[in-house]
Amino acid sequence: MSSLAGKKALLIGIANEEAVAFGCATAFQTQDVDLAITYGNDKSVGLVRPTFFCTLICVTT
């Protein structure tokens, strides 16, 4: 498997721990990928912010 270190990824729509985007973010983070993550609502903030160190976090409306 090739290293993804230093690459950038945009993950859209992390809603909860069962979301596909959550699994992708977890996998990317282990590969040292720089993440930009969006989440759908204020309930997701408590999951996204403490779990992932992100370059940018946006709220989708």
C-alpha positions as CSV (number, residue, x, y, z in Angstrom):
1,M,0.0,0.0,0.0
2,S,1.4,3.4,-0.9
3,S,1.7,6.1,1.6
4,L,-0.8,8.9,1.6
5,A,1.2,11.1,3.9
6,G,1.1,14.8,2.9
7,K,-2.0,14.3,0.7
8,K,-5.2,16.3,1.3
9,A,-8.8,15.0,1.5
10,L,-12.2,16.7,1.8
11,L,-14.8,14.6,3.6
12,I,-18.3,15.8,3.3
13,G,-21.1,14.9,5.7
14,I,-19.9,13.2,8.8
15,A,-23.1,12.6,10.7
16,N,-22.1,9.9,13.3
17,E,-19.6,7.1,13.9
18,E,-21.5,4.8,11.5
19,A,-21.1,7.2,8.5
20,V,-19.0,6.1,5.6
21,A,-17.2,9.5,5.8
22,F,-16.3,8.8,9.5
23,G,-14.6,5.5,8.5
24,C,-12.8,7.2,5.7
25,A,-11.6,10.0,8.0
26,T,-10.3,7.4,10.5
27,A,-8.4,5.6,7.8
28,F,-7.0,8.8,6.3
29,Q,-5.9,10.0,9.7
30,T,-3.8,6.9,10.3
31,Q,-2.1,7.6,6.9
32,D,-1.3,11.2,8.0
33,V,-3.6,12.8,5.4
34,D,-4.5,16.5,5.9
35,L,-8.3,16.5,6.4
36,A,-11.0,19.1,5.7
37,I,-14.3,17.9,7.1
38,T,-17.9,19.1,6.9
39,Y,-20.7,18.0,9.1
40,G,-24.4,18.4,8.8
41,N,-25.5,20.0,12.1
42,D,-24.5,21.1,15.5
43,K,-25.1,17.6,17.0
44,S,-22.1,16.4,14.9
45,V,-19.7,18.9,16.3
46,G,-19.2,16.9,19.5
47,L,-18.1,13.9,17.4
48,V,-16.0,15.6,14.8
49,R,-14.0,18.2,16.7
50,P,-12.6,16.0,19.5
51,T,-12.1,13.0,17.2
52,F,-10.2,14.4,14.2
53,F,-7.5,17.0,14.0
54,C,-8.5,19.0,10.9
55,T,-7.0,21.7,8.7
56,L,-10.5,23.1,8.3
57,I,-14.0,22.3,9.7
58,C,-17.1,23.8,8.0
59,V,-20.7,23.5,8.7
60,T,-23.0,22.5,5.8
61,T,-26.4,24.1,5.7
